[in-house]
Amino acid sequence: MVAGRPVIFGEVLFDCFEEEITLGGAPFNVAWHLQGFGLNPLFISRVGKDELGDRVLASMQRWGMDASGLQRDTDRPTGRVEVKVEAGQPCYDILPDQAYDFIDHRAVNIVREHGNLAQLYHGTLALRNEVSDATLRAIRDTSQLPVLVDVNLRPPWWDLSKIGEVLPGTACIKLNEDELRLLDRRFPESDSPTRAAQFKEAHDAGVVLVTQGEDGALAVTPNGLCSTGAHPVDKLVDTVGAGDAFSAVAIAGILKRWPWETTLDRAAAFAAWVCGYQGAIREDRAFYEKVLKEWRIG
């Protein structure tokens, strides 16, 4: 039984590698995976009235995604990020003043008009511009949906005070170990489980998820601590989108009411599978059918 549809708010953009460009953006990646899982997300974003914007819309339509929350901008371009992969790790140059920075108040009405909504997801890049930031805050205030904040600290596009404003009282905060250390420097000698528990208490959050790379992931929940080891990657191509893959499964687990131990293990496994391909998403239904089959068996 699924509680309802997830709402995904934030950037959609193209990751521009040296030899090709691929569709991405953390919220878009999460929404794409959720559609692959059959969870019918409502994706809220904005693209330019340009060729890349047309490609975003066409990709969403082919994948069967609800495009009613996708705005078009006549003045600003569809988002782009220059990506270089060094030693298997992505380095990002995120361009400013992109269409997704200007998601306007019409998105609030779109959310209000849709029924059976159960979860709101957003990252922290959406906070960098006052227009999208104000729209997001209005959606949070009017919808009263449980919120999962996915901390994505992309220098120089993050502000500690703004992030601090959106964390208190959230249903779930997801971040990696480096981000946890940057956001909470009060106890520098604490280990990750202790620091995550302190972070949860400080922000009155329901759950704190911490991804730990090769060490797996942990969750501090109202019932205590649980963790999972990392899953092996058969052939590492790049880690672009691994965190987004993890977030998508976390949302699926929340909506499907899986135990957190199950959610963590499945999220780590899915993130490992994504690392075997270039880019963050795949337009391959068989890939998702295999994942869903694994979950049913598991």
N, C-alpha and C positions, 0 to 999 in steps of 0.2 A: 504494500500500500504506500503510495506517494502522497505527501501532505498537500502539494500544490506546485505551481510553477515558480521557478526562480527568476528574479529580475537581476540582470547584469548591466551595470552602468560603467561607462568609461571609454577608453581609447580603442579605436581600430586604426591600424596603420600598416605600412609595408616595411618589413625588415629588408634592408638593401645590403645584401652580401656582395662580395667582390664580383661574382659572376652571375648572380640572379637576384630577383626580389621575390619575397614570399610574404603572404598575408599573415598578419599577426596583431600584436597588442595584447597585453595580459587579459583584459576583460573579454576581448573578442575570442581569444584562444579558449578561455573557460566556457564561454557560451557555445562555441563550436563543439567542444567535447560533450557538453551537456546535451546538445542536440543529438550527437552520436549515441548517447546513452538513452535517448528517447524521452528526455525530460522537458522538451519544448520551452526553452528559455525565452523571456522577453528581453531583447538586447536593446539598450538605450545608448546611442552614440550619434556622431555627426561626421559626414564626409563631404568633400568638395564636389561641386558640379564639374567634375573632370574625369579623365579616362580612368584614373585609379579608383575614384568613387564609383564609377560604373562597374568596375571589376569587383569591388566589395559587394555591391548589391547583387550582381549576377551570381557570385559565389554563395551568398546567403540563400538566394532563390533555388539554386541547384541542390543545396544541402537541406532544403525544406525549412529554413529558419524563418521565424516571424520577423518581417522587416518593418513593421509599423512604427517602431521606435527609432528608426534610422533617419536622421535629419540630413538635408542637403544644404550646402553653404555655397553661395555664389561668389563670396569674397576671399575665402581662405581655402588652401589646398587640403586634400586628403593627407593624413599623417604619414610621415616617413621617418625612418631611423636608419642611420648608417651602422652596420654591424661588422665587426671584425672578430674572428674567432682565433684566439691565441692559446695554445696548449689545451684545446678543447673547451675553453671558457669564452663566452661572448663578451665583447666590449661594445658599449652602445654610445652613439652620438645622437641624442634625441633632439630633433629640430623644434624650434619654438613656433608659437602662433599657428598651430595647425587647426583644422576644422573641429577636431574633437575637444579642443579647449573652449569651444563656444556652444556647447549643448545648451539650448535655451529652455525657457519655462514650459514650452509645449510638452516637454517630456513628463512633467508633473501630471498633466491631464491624461497622457497616454497611460501612465501607471494607474491613475484613478479609474479610468474606463475599463481596465482589464480586471476580471474577477479571478478568483482561485489562485491568488499569489501567496507564496509562503516564505520567501527568503529574498533578501537583497544582498548582492555582492558588489563591492567596489574596491578599487585599489587606492593608492595614494597619489599617483600621477594626476588623477582627475582633480586634485586640489590645487594644482599649480596656477590655474587661471581663475579669476573671480567669477566669470560667467558660469562655467561648468560647476565650480565649487558651490555657488549659490543654488543652482538647480538641484544638485545632489542633496544639499542640506534640506531643501524643500521637500524632496521625495522622501527622505528619511523622516521628516517631521510629520508629513501628511499621511504616509502609508502605514507608519508604525510597524513595519515589518522587522523581524529579527535580522540583524546585520552581520555579515561576515566581512571584515576588513582585511584585505590582502596587502600587507606592507611591502611595497616595492620601492626601495630607496635608490633613485637614479640621479646621481649628481649631475648638474647642480639643482635639479628640479624637486627638491623636497625641503620642507620647512618644519622644524621640530614642533613649533607652537601649533601649527595647523593640524599636524598629525595627532598631537595631544588632545585636540578638541574633538576628534571623531572617534577616539578609542573608548572613552568611558561608557560603560553600560552595554557594550556590544555583546552579541551572542557568541561571537567567535573572532579571534584575532589570529591570523596566520602570518608567520615571518620566519626568516632563517636565523641561524645563530649569530651571524655578523650584525644583522639588523637588530636583533635583541640586545646585543652589547651596545650598539650605537644609541638606542632609544632609552636604555636604562643603565646608567653608569653608577648607580648608587652602591652596588655591591660587586666591585670588580673581581673579587676572588671567588665568587659563587660559581658552582657548576651549572650547566644548562638547566637541569630539572629544577634546581632551587631558584635560579634566576627567573625561569618561566612562571613558577608558582608565585613569586613576589610580583612579577609583572601583572599576572592575572588579578591578584589582590589589589594592586595599586590602581588598576583601571576598572575594577568591578566587572570584569568580563566573565562570560559564561565558561568559555573554553579558550585556551591558548595552545595553538599548534606551532611547533618549531621543527623545521626541516634541518637536517644535520649532514647533508651530503652523503659521504661514504659511511657515516655512522647511523643512517636511517632517519627516524623522526620520532618525536614524542608529543604527547598531548597531556596537558593538565586540565582535568575536567572536574565537575562538582563531586565526582566519586573518587578522585585521586589521580595518580599518574599512570599512564600506559605508554608503551613505546613499541617500535618495530625496527628491525634491522634493515639495511639497504638491500634491494634486490639486484642481482647481477645484470649488467648490460652486455649482451652477446657481442655487439660490435659498436663501440662508441663512435657516433658521428659528430654530434654536438649536444650541448645541454640547453640550447635555446628552448624555452617553453616547458622545461621540466617542472618548475615550480607551479606553472599554470595548470599543468596536467594534475599535479597533486591537489591543487585547490578545487578543480572540477570534481574529483572523486570525493573530496571532503564534503562538498555541497550535496553530491548524490547520497552520501552516507547520512547526512543530516535529514534530507527529504525522505529517504527510505528507512530511517530510524535504525540503522545498523549500530551494533556496539562499536565503541571507539576503537577497540583493538582490531576489529574487522576493517573498519574504515582506514586506519593507518596502514595496515598491511596492503590493502588493495590500492591505496593512493601511491605508496612507494613502488609497487609493482608497475602501475600504469606509467608513472614518471620514468621508470627505467626503460620501458618499452619505447617511449617517445624519444629517448636519447639515442635510439638506434636509427633515427632518420634526421635529415636536415630540415630545419625549420620546426615550428611548433605544432602544426596541425597536419592532418592527412585527409584528403577527400577520398576515403576508401572505406566503404560501408563494411566490407569483410573484416577489416581491422577491428571495428567496434563490435561487430557480431562475435568475434573471437573473445573480446574482453567480456562481453555480457555472458557468454557461455561459461567462461572461467568463473565468473561471479556466481552463476547459478549452481555450478558444480561445487564451488567452494562453500 
